[in-house]
Amino acid sequence: MTSLQVDIDQLTRLTRALDSSLVSLREARRALDHVRADQLGTADLDAACDGFQERWAHGTRELTKRVKTVREGVDRSAAQYAELEEAVRAAFRRVAAAHG
């Protein structure tokens, strides 16, 4: 027999961790936005910094989108599992009342 067990509290903690990662990404992106390539030194280093800034910004935006999508899925899953759990409880209560 297969047993499925879902810890809704763990799903809630996961959403908080995902929210925290979104805040960290946003803060890191903001911190790097304040660094200007022309502050670093040589033209080659400035060009490399500019390229990195563009890739970093693109990458963090894409990562943010994906984390938000995962978070939404976890939220929906937690809500559906909670709803299912309540439906099972209600079914047991009905059976107990009918045979009680």
Long-range contacts (C-beta under 8 A, 24 or more apart in sequence): 6-77, 6-81, 8-78, 8-81, 8-82, 8-85, 11-74, 11-77, 11-78, 11-81, 12-78, 14-74, 15-71, 15-74, 15-75, 15-78, 18-67, 18-70, 18-71, 18-74, 19-71, 21-67, 22-64, 22-67, 22-68, 22-71, 25-60, 25-63, 25-64, 25-67, 26-64, 28-60, 29-56, 29-57, 29-60, 32-56, 32-57
